[in-house]
């Protein structure tokens, strides 16, 4: 079974991005960094989500990301599903910070419950079929719109339509070139239908 261990961001400035991840979110293991091998422009076809326990944690992480150099894409706000906001890191990665809770139940923390990678697919059904063939199992599925996989390791994996994902993130859907991420997993090297590359954990070259 493919077991997603980390997402490797390919960036122009490795040290600056590592510093941003540490200062903004305190991340290290789930999201790694290496020098970019290719260029891209516009929407890169994915977002990373930080799922937390309460609104004050969302605000704390959102504010520290902005202080560390992120650009506000969507300010934090309440919604029918909870509370959250979106920022874009200095390297171009789009981060959504969110909670399903609508009220704080204790003092503010910076604890991250889970990290999720959302891939924007041209054909969600085709990508779902591909990942099932890689040994993943479905946790949630909403027709051809959204799929969330179960037990995918340190980083959760979900599929969403590319246009819908861009709209949810608050950015234009247009983009070209490399995704500039590599997914490291317990398994073999492969590339999915939307050209997201997977590498075995030991083969992934990180800084």
GIWODA-V785689 format. One record per helix or strand of 3 or more residues. SS is the DSSP state (helix for helix, strand for strand). FROM is the first residue (numbers start at 1). LEN is the number of residues. If there is no record, write none. Layout:
ss: (SS/SS)
from: (FROM/FROM)
len: (LEN/LEN)
This chain:
ss: (strand/helix/strand/strand/strand/helix/strand/strand/strand/strand/helix/strand/strand/strand/helix/strand/strand/strand/helix)
from: (3/14/31/40/46/55/71/83/94/112/124/137/146/155/162/175/181/197/201)
len: (9/11/5/3/7/13/8/6/6/10/10/6/5/7/8/3/6/4/3)
